[in-house]
Amino acid sequence: MGQESLRATLRAGTREQHSRLDTALAGPDGQVADTAAYVRIVRVMHALHSYADAPLARWATASPLAGHLPAALVPDRVAAYTADLRALGADDVPAAPPHGAQVPDSVDDARGLALLYVLAGSAVGARVLLRALPDTVPLEARAGLTDAASPASTQLWRSAQAVLSQPIDRDLVDGAVAEASRVFGLLVDRTELVAS
């Protein structure tokens, strides 16, 4: 399966959950209305990176499928999002991964591909969010999104494209789509939890 078809399969298979997450995070118009909305976004991004960064790094160094993915490009943004939450005055910075999720110790190729797709793709969302932040969000509370929108994230996406361009077994693709959908679902649940 080629790059475009694998990416298209992942995109199509996660479209509904991804759309739900985008709407839950920034509303139907994609705008961050105030600092409270931004805190919700940072909490969810913190949850994503708490769940995904370390397992993706393990997969990047262990799987032959990840051979095109330099380990140095794998994000490690938990500390940046933690600092952002503290700068925003959050006194209950979560230490746990998304609600109901366990951080995986071992990462098979389906999970690795899913985490790569979600994290590498989240950089696009970070760029959009950064441009739309209200002036009330202090600069010192933007470290996580700023890192996610950095040139290293662009390099990560290019490397992800190389990984996703390899011939992939159909069962593995189906597993990656199911796992990516599950991660998006966990983040939707997390968004709803922190909004309540």
Summary of the structure (lengths in Angstrom):
residues: 196
radius of gyration: 16.0
end to end distance: 41.9
largest distance: 48.0
contacts: 630
relative contact order: 0.22
helix: 72%
strand: 0%
